[in-house]
Amino acid sequence: MLSLLGLFLAAFVAATLVPAQSEAVLVALLVGGGNPWLLVAVATAGNVLGAMLNWWLGRQALRFQGRRWFPVSPALLQQAQAWYHRYGRWSLLLSWAPVIGDPITLAAGVMREPLRMFLPLVLLAKAGRYVVLALATLGLM
């Protein structure tokens, strides 16, 4: 039970803007004989909820623009908005990717992407990554 909680938390943190890795935890639990589908489901749930936190923070971010302590410069915010406008909601299918995935989910919030569109795309991307990782770890690919 604690291993599942650890996996959930690792996946949650890994989906935020905090640098973290959930893949190593998942692989260790798979190699240790854990139920692959349960582990993939737990990792996916944590990772999707972390992405939803990014989305929510993005939706709230513009309220604070213009304050001295606001962590994103107007130029960087414009760059993110331009990128999101160019590639649109389909860029959320890259939310699984290292480095770019977490900012995409934050940008989706800033761009006011509806949750009903955000959630299925992110769920597909993040679950797909964990399924592929599990299959590769178990030698099924």
GROMACS elastic network, one bead per residue, 0.5 to 0.9 nm:
[ bonds ]
;  ai    aj funct       b0    kb
    1     4     6  0.52111   500
    1     5     6  0.64159   500
    1     6     6  0.86869   500
    2     6     6  0.60493   500
    2     7     6  0.85224   500
    3     7     6  0.61106   500
    3     8     6  0.85465   500
    3    25     6  0.88851   500
    3    29     6  0.77200   500
    4     7     6  0.50220   500
    4     8     6  0.60807   500
    4     9     6  0.85746   500
    4    29     6  0.88497   500
    4    38     6  0.87815   500
    4    39     6  0.71854   500
    4    42     6  0.68480   500
    4    43     6  0.84277   500
    5     8     6  0.50226   500
    5     9     6  0.61274   500
    5    10     6  0.84963   500
    5    42     6  0.83376   500
    6     9     6  0.51692   500
    6    10     6  0.60108   500
    6    11     6  0.84947   500
    6    25     6  0.80942   500
    7    10     6  0.50738   500
    7    11     6  0.60501   500
    7    12     6  0.84454   500
    7    22     6  0.68943   500
    7    25     6  0.61151   500
    7    26     6  0.66316   500
    7    29     6  0.85586   500
    7    39     6  0.78378   500
    7    42     6  0.70237   500
    7    43     6  0.60402   500
    7    46     6  0.79184   500
    8    11     6  0.52038   500
    8    12     6  0.60414   500
    8    13     6  0.86512   500
    8    22     6  0.85391   500
    8    39     6  0.89441   500
    8    42     6  0.56692   500
    8    43     6  0.53664   500
    8    44     6  0.81057   500
    8    45     6  0.71427   500
    8    47     6  0.75919   500
    9    13     6  0.60811   500
    9    14     6  0.83544   500
    9    22     6  0.85654   500
    9    43     6  0.84547   500
    9    46     6  0.64101   500
    9    47     6  0.85807   500
   10    13     6  0.53303   500
   10    14     6  0.59809   500
   10    15     6  0.86906   500
   10    20     6  0.72077   500
   10    21     6  0.68180   500
   10    22     6  0.50449   500
   10    23     6  0.87023   500
   10    25     6  0.74202   500
   10    43     6  0.80348   500
   10    46     6  0.76716   500
   10    47     6  0.83092   500
   11    14     6  0.50137   500
   11    15     6  0.63103   500
   11    20     6  0.82509   500
   11    21     6  0.73360   500
   11    23     6  0.80038   500
   11    25     6  0.86991   500
   11    26     6  0.89222   500
   11    42     6  0.84010   500
   11    43     6  0.54314   500
   11    44     6  0.73256   500
   11    45     6  0.80391   500
   11    48     6  0.84026   500
   11    49     6  0.89193   500
   11    50     6  0.75701   500
   12    15     6  0.53851   500
   12    16     6  0.68638   500
   12    22     6  0.83117   500
   12    43     6  0.79160   500
   12    44     6  0.87567   500
   12    45     6  0.79590   500
   12    48     6  0.73356   500
   12    49     6  0.63503   500
   12    51     6  0.78097   500
   13    16     6  0.53265   500
   13    17     6  0.79036   500
   13    18     6  0.64019   500
   13    19     6  0.77882   500
   13    20     6  0.64138   500
   13    21     6  0.82549   500
   13    22     6  0.82289   500
   13    46     6  0.80532   500
   13    47     6  0.75679   500
   13    50     6  0.63879   500
   14    17     6  0.74771   500
   14    18     6  0.65390   500
   14    19     6  0.62492   500
   14    21     6  0.55179   500
   14    22     6  0.60605   500
   14    46     6  0.88315   500
   14    47     6  0.68900   500
   14    50     6  0.74870   500
   14   102     6  0.86056   500
   15    18     6  0.77177   500
   15    19     6  0.85319   500
   15    20     6  0.80766   500
   15    21     6  0.89252   500
   15    22     6  0.88547   500
   15    46     6  0.80356   500
   15    47     6  0.51800   500
   15    48     6  0.72782   500
   15    49     6  0.79774   500
   15    51     6  0.53595   500
   15    52     6  0.88399   500
   15    53     6  0.87004   500
   15    54     6  0.80276   500
   15    95     6  0.87011   500
   15    96     6  0.83996   500
   15   101     6  0.80866   500
   15   102     6  0.60209   500
   16    19     6  0.76912   500
   16    20     6  0.85644   500
   16    47     6  0.83418   500
   16    50     6  0.53993   500
   16    51     6  0.62220   500
   16    52     6  0.88961   500
   16    53     6  0.72536   500
   16    54     6  0.61087   500
   16   102     6  0.60540   500
   16   103     6  0.85921   500
   16   105     6  0.89546   500
   16   106     6  0.88436   500
   17    20     6  0.87344   500
   17    54     6  0.76342   500
   17   102     6  0.59218   500
   17   103     6  0.71727   500
   17   106     6  0.87130   500
   19    99     6  0.87668   500
   21    24     6  0.64418   500
   21    25     6  0.77015   500
   22    25     6  0.53337   500
   22    26     6  0.63404   500
   22    27     6  0.87475   500
   22    43     6  0.76383   500
   22    47     6  0.86369   500
   23    26     6  0.50901   500
   23    27     6  0.60966   500
   23    28     6  0.85413   500
   23    43     6  0.87976   500
   23   130     6  0.78436   500
   23   133     6  0.77611   500
   24    27     6  0.51381   500
   24    28     6  0.60836   500
   24    29     6  0.86257   500
   25    28     6  0.51663   500
   25    29     6  0.62668   500
   25    30     6  0.86104   500
   26    29     6  0.52301   500
   26    30     6  0.61177   500
   26    31     6  0.85973   500
   26    39     6  0.68843   500
   26    40     6  0.77477   500
   26    43     6  0.73742   500
   26   130     6  0.83085   500
   26   133     6  0.85311   500
   26   134     6  0.78808   500
   27    30     6  0.50090   500
   27    31     6  0.60331   500
   27    32     6  0.83859   500
   27   133     6  0.77643   500
   27   134     6  0.71711   500
   27   137     6  0.65866   500
   28    31     6  0.51796   500
   28    32     6  0.60639   500
   28    33     6  0.88389   500
   28    34     6  0.89746   500
   29    33     6  0.65266   500
   29    34     6  0.55126   500
   29    35     6  0.85422   500
   29    36     6  0.86183   500
   29    39     6  0.76949   500
   30    33     6  0.52869   500
   30    34     6  0.50484   500
   30    35     6  0.71416   500
   30    36     6  0.62519   500
   30    39     6  0.76129   500
   30   134     6  0.72335   500
   30   137     6  0.73283   500
   30   138     6  0.75231   500
   31    34     6  0.73070   500
   31   137     6  0.74945   500
   31   138     6  0.76893   500
   33    36     6  0.81860   500
   34    37     6  0.88371   500
   34    38     6  0.79662   500
   34    39     6  0.69824   500
   35    38     6  0.54195   500
   35    39     6  0.61041   500
   35    40     6  0.86073   500
   36    39     6  0.51311   500
   36    40     6  0.60339   500
   36    41     6  0.84999   500
   36   131     6  0.86886   500
   36   134     6  0.66915   500
   36   135     6  0.86889   500
   36   138     6  0.87818   500
   37    40     6  0.50906   500
   37    41     6  0.60298   500
   37    42     6  0.85730   500
   37   131     6  0.83540   500
   37   134     6  0.86630   500
   38    41     6  0.50640   500
   38    42     6  0.61433   500
   38    43     6  0.85692   500
   39    42     6  0.51691   500
   39    43     6  0.60829   500
   39    44     6  0.84033   500
   39   130     6  0.89498   500
   39   134     6  0.88171   500
   40    43     6  0.51771   500
   40    44     6  0.59226   500
   40    45     6  0.84783   500
   40   127     6  0.72265   500
   40   130     6  0.58003   500
   40   131     6  0.64411   500
   40   134     6  0.73641   500
   41    44     6  0.51014   500
   41    45     6  0.60614   500
   41    46     6  0.86538   500
   41   127     6  0.76659   500
   41   130     6  0.86156   500
   42    45     6  0.51353   500
   42    46     6  0.62641   500
   42    47     6  0.85702   500
   43    46     6  0.52662   500
   43    47     6  0.60620   500
   43    48     6  0.85105   500
   43   126     6  0.88417   500
   43   127     6  0.82068   500
   43   130     6  0.73807   500
   44    47     6  0.50907   500
   44    48     6  0.59278   500
   44    49     6  0.84160   500
   44   123     6  0.74000   500
   44   126     6  0.61000   500
   44   127     6  0.53306   500
   44   128     6  0.89120   500
   44   129     6  0.89050   500
   44   130     6  0.70235   500
   45    48     6  0.52844   500
   45    49     6  0.61088   500
   45    50     6  0.85657   500
   45   123     6  0.84468   500
   45   127     6  0.85696   500
   46    49     6  0.52293   500
   46    50     6  0.61790   500
   46    51     6  0.86798   500
   47    50     6  0.50720   500
   47    51     6  0.62445   500
   47    52     6  0.86397   500
   47    96     6  0.89770   500
   47   123     6  0.87284   500
   47   126     6  0.69627   500
   47   127     6  0.87658   500
   48    52     6  0.61534   500
   48    53     6  0.86708   500
   48   119     6  0.78968   500
   48   122     6  0.67035   500
   48   123     6  0.61595   500
   48   126     6  0.69261   500
   48   127     6  0.86069   500
   49    53     6  0.62931   500
   49    54     6  0.87784   500
   50    53     6  0.50466   500
   50    54     6  0.65237   500
   50    55     6  0.87685   500
   51    54     6  0.50224   500
   51    55     6  0.62389   500
   51    56     6  0.86530   500
   51    95     6  0.82331   500
   51   101     6  0.89876   500
   51   102     6  0.69048   500
   51   105     6  0.59800   500
   51   106     6  0.77819   500
   51   122     6  0.77156   500
   52    56     6  0.61078   500
   52    57     6  0.85053   500
   52   105     6  0.75590   500
   52   106     6  0.86161   500
   52   109     6  0.87701   500
   52   115     6  0.85787   500
   52   118     6  0.85602   500
   52   119     6  0.78287   500
   52   122     6  0.89200   500
   53    56     6  0.50818   500
   53    57     6  0.60939   500
   53    58     6  0.84865   500
   53   105     6  0.88180   500
   53   106     6  0.83554   500
   54    57     6  0.50502   500
   54    58     6  0.60520   500
   54    59     6  0.86119   500
   54   102     6  0.72913   500
   54   103     6  0.79588   500
   54   104     6  0.89215   500
   54   105     6  0.58494   500
   54   107     6  0.83950   500
   54   108     6  0.86778   500
   54   109     6  0.72289   500
   55    58     6  0.50580   500
   55    59     6  0.62900   500
   55    60     6  0.87935   500
   55   104     6  0.88312   500
   55   105     6  0.53916   500
   55   107     6  0.72846   500
   55   108     6  0.61109   500
   55   110     6  0.74399   500
   55   112     6  0.86259   500
   55   113     6  0.84407   500
   55   115     6  0.85235   500
   55   118     6  0.84879   500
   56    59     6  0.50423   500
   56    60     6  0.63613   500
   56    61     6  0.86111   500
   56   106     6  0.76600   500
   56   109     6  0.59230   500
   56   110     6  0.84805   500
   57    60     6  0.50773   500
   57    61     6  0.59135   500
   57   106     6  0.67747   500
   57   109     6  0.69186   500
   57   110     6  0.80217   500
   58    61     6  0.50328   500
   58    62     6  0.75149   500
   58   105     6  0.79745   500
   58   107     6  0.61350   500
   58   108     6  0.70399   500
   58   111     6  0.78457   500
   58   112     6  0.81591   500
   59    62     6  0.69939   500
   59    63     6  0.84848   500
   59   106     6  0.80061   500
   59   107     6  0.85697   500
   59   108     6  0.81053   500
   59   111     6  0.74507   500
   59   112     6  0.62022   500
   59   113     6  0.87667   500
   60    63     6  0.58575   500
   60    64     6  0.77545   500
   60   109     6  0.79323   500
   60   110     6  0.74905   500
   61    64     6  0.57390   500
   61    65     6  0.68282   500
   61    70     6  0.85802   500
   61   109     6  0.85552   500
   61   110     6  0.67907   500
   62    65     6  0.50520   500
   62    66     6  0.86521   500
   62   110     6  0.70080   500
   63    66     6  0.86642   500
   64    67     6  0.58840   500
   64    69     6  0.87570   500
   64    70     6  0.64011   500
   65    68     6  0.84356   500
   65    69     6  0.90000   500
   65    70     6  0.60707   500
   65    71     6  0.88245   500
   65    72     6  0.80608   500
   65    73     6  0.85420   500
   65    74     6  0.79094   500
   66    69     6  0.84802   500
   66    70     6  0.68862   500
   66    73     6  0.89215   500
   66    74     6  0.83062   500
   67    70     6  0.53975   500
   68    71     6  0.84148   500
   69    72     6  0.88885   500
   70    73     6  0.75239   500
   72    75     6  0.81729   500
   72    76     6  0.63153   500
   72    77     6  0.63712   500
   73    76     6  0.52416   500
   73    77     6  0.62121   500
   73    78     6  0.86052   500
   74    77     6  0.50206   500
   74    78     6  0.60725   500
   74    79     6  0.85548   500
   75    78     6  0.50905   500
   75    79     6  0.61652   500
   75    80     6  0.87095   500
   76    80     6  0.62444   500
   76    81     6  0.86088   500
   77    80     6  0.51578   500
   77    81     6  0.61790   500
   77    82     6  0.85821   500
   77   107     6  0.85781   500
   77   110     6  0.89006   500
   78    81     6  0.50378   500
   78    82     6  0.60279   500
   78    83     6  0.85287   500
   79    82     6  0.51449   500
   79    83     6  0.61769   500
   79    84     6  0.86307   500
   80    83     6  0.51214   500
   80    84     6  0.61527   500
   80    85     6  0.85599   500
   80   103     6  0.83807   500
   80   104     6  0.82659   500
   80   107     6  0.63044   500
   80   110     6  0.89911   500
   81    84     6  0.51106   500
   81    85     6  0.60577   500
   81    86     6  0.85113   500
   81   107     6  0.68098   500
   81   108     6  0.87652   500
   81   110     6  0.77796   500
   81   111     6  0.67877   500
   82    85     6  0.50932   500
   82    86     6  0.61073   500
   82    87     6  0.87332   500
   83    86     6  0.50868   500
   83    87     6  0.62500   500
   83    88     6  0.79003   500
   83   107     6  0.89096   500
   84    87     6  0.53144   500
   84    88     6  0.50165   500
   84    89     6  0.73596   500
   84    91     6  0.74540   500
   84   104     6  0.76711   500
   84   107     6  0.68345   500
   84   108     6  0.72644   500
   84   111     6  0.75400   500
   85    88     6  0.51218   500
   85    89     6  0.84232   500
   85   111     6  0.83246   500
   87    90     6  0.65730   500
   87    91     6  0.57202   500
   88    91     6  0.58697   500
   88    92     6  0.80653   500
   88   108     6  0.85991   500
   89    92     6  0.56309   500
   89    93     6  0.81220   500
   89   108     6  0.73915   500
   89   113     6  0.73816   500
   89   117     6  0.77598   500
   89   118     6  0.74113   500
   89   121     6  0.82113   500
   90    93     6  0.57381   500
   90    94     6  0.80304   500
   90   121     6  0.75682   500
   91    94     6  0.55371   500
   91    95     6  0.73482   500
   91   101     6  0.88311   500
   91   104     6  0.71884   500
   91   121     6  0.89467   500
   92    95     6  0.50464   500
   92    96     6  0.83757   500
   92   101     6  0.76327   500
   92   104     6  0.64865   500
   92   105     6  0.67884   500
   92   108     6  0.79360   500
   92   118     6  0.72657   500
   92   121     6  0.59779   500
   92   122     6  0.58918   500
   92   125     6  0.75805   500
   93    96     6  0.72237   500
   93    97     6  0.88530   500
   93   101     6  0.86763   500
   93   121     6  0.57782   500
   93   122     6  0.62245   500
   93   123     6  0.88315   500
   93   124     6  0.73088   500
   93   125     6  0.50981   500
   93   126     6  0.83167   500
   94    97     6  0.54876   500
   94    98     6  0.89554   500
   94   100     6  0.76544   500
   94   101     6  0.57394   500
   94   104     6  0.78689   500
   94   122     6  0.82266   500
   94   125     6  0.66329   500
   94   126     6  0.87277   500
   95    98     6  0.81737   500
   95   100     6  0.71861   500
   95   102     6  0.62205   500
   95   103     6  0.83002   500
   95   104     6  0.63283   500
   95   105     6  0.65972   500
   95   121     6  0.86098   500
   95   122     6  0.62567   500
   95   125     6  0.63445   500
   95   126     6  0.69689   500
   96   100     6  0.84786   500
   96   101     6  0.54593   500
   96   102     6  0.79686   500
   96   122     6  0.78220   500
   96   125     6  0.56564   500
   96   126     6  0.51096   500
   96   127     6  0.85973   500
   96   128     6  0.84054   500
   96   129     6  0.64915   500
   97   100     6  0.60541   500
   97   102     6  0.80481   500
   97   125     6  0.88654   500
   97   126     6  0.88545   500
   97   129     6  0.86978   500
   98   101     6  0.58622   500
   98   102     6  0.77676   500
   99   102     6  0.68360   500
   99   103     6  0.77298   500
  100   103     6  0.56772   500
  100   104     6  0.62887   500
  101   104     6  0.52120   500
  101   105     6  0.66547   500
  101   106     6  0.89876   500
  102   105     6  0.53314   500
  102   106     6  0.64883   500
  102   107     6  0.87097   500
  103   107     6  0.59694   500
  103   108     6  0.84696   500
  104   108     6  0.61062   500
  104   109     6  0.87707   500
  105   108     6  0.50321   500
  105   109     6  0.65951   500
  105   110     6  0.88943   500
  105   118     6  0.83150   500
  105   122     6  0.82828   500
  106   109     6  0.52508   500
  106   110     6  0.64573   500
  106   111     6  0.86948   500
  107   111     6  0.59871   500
  107   112     6  0.84696   500
  107   113     6  0.87462   500
  108   111     6  0.50123   500
  108   112     6  0.61918   500
  108   113     6  0.52434   500
  108   114     6  0.85537   500
  108   118     6  0.76177   500
  109   113     6  0.58181   500
  109   114     6  0.82183   500
  109   115     6  0.87954   500
  109   118     6  0.88876   500
  110   113     6  0.77145   500
  112   115     6  0.86791   500
  113   116     6  0.84841   500
  113   117     6  0.69495   500
  113   118     6  0.63819   500
  114   117     6  0.54848   500
  114   118     6  0.61392   500
  114   119     6  0.86257   500
  115   119     6  0.56903   500
  115   120     6  0.86328   500
  116   119     6  0.58379   500
  116   120     6  0.71186   500
  117   120     6  0.61574   500
  117   121     6  0.67485   500
  117   122     6  0.88912   500
  118   121     6  0.56391   500
  118   122     6  0.61558   500
  118   123     6  0.84994   500
  119   122     6  0.52869   500
  119   123     6  0.58810   500
  119   124     6  0.84815   500
  120   123     6  0.50516   500
  120   124     6  0.60532   500
  120   125     6  0.85958   500
  121   124     6  0.52249   500
  121   125     6  0.62541   500
  121   126     6  0.86573   500
  122   125     6  0.50978   500
  122   126     6  0.59741   500
  122   127     6  0.82593   500
  123   126     6  0.53535   500
  123   127     6  0.57961   500
  123   128     6  0.81258   500
  124   127     6  0.53955   500
  124   128     6  0.58428   500
  124   129     6  0.86036   500
  125   128     6  0.52029   500
  125   129     6  0.63751   500
  125   130     6  0.89677   500
  126   129     6  0.52523   500
  126   130     6  0.65343   500
  126   131     6  0.87459   500
  127   130     6  0.52414   500
  127   131     6  0.60935   500
  127   132     6  0.85983   500
  128   131     6  0.51394   500
  128   132     6  0.61528   500
  128   133     6  0.85377   500
  129   132     6  0.52860   500
  129   133     6  0.61682   500
  129   134     6  0.86350   500
  130   134     6  0.60120   500
  130   135     6  0.85122   500
  131   134     6  0.50956   500
  131   135     6  0.61108   500
  131   136     6  0.85232   500
  132   135     6  0.51519   500
  132   136     6  0.60839   500
  132   137     6  0.85143   500
  132   141     6  0.80204   500
  133   136     6  0.51361   500
  133   137     6  0.60427   500
  133   138     6  0.85644   500
  134   137     6  0.50694   500
  134   138     6  0.61067   500
  134   139     6  0.85147   500
  134   140     6  0.84413   500
  135   138     6  0.52008   500
  135   139     6  0.61263   500
  135   141     6  0.57451   500
  136   139     6  0.50500   500
  136   140     6  0.58185   500
  136   141     6  0.51610   500
  137   140     6  0.75981   500
  137   141     6  0.84310   500
  138   141     6  0.80337   500
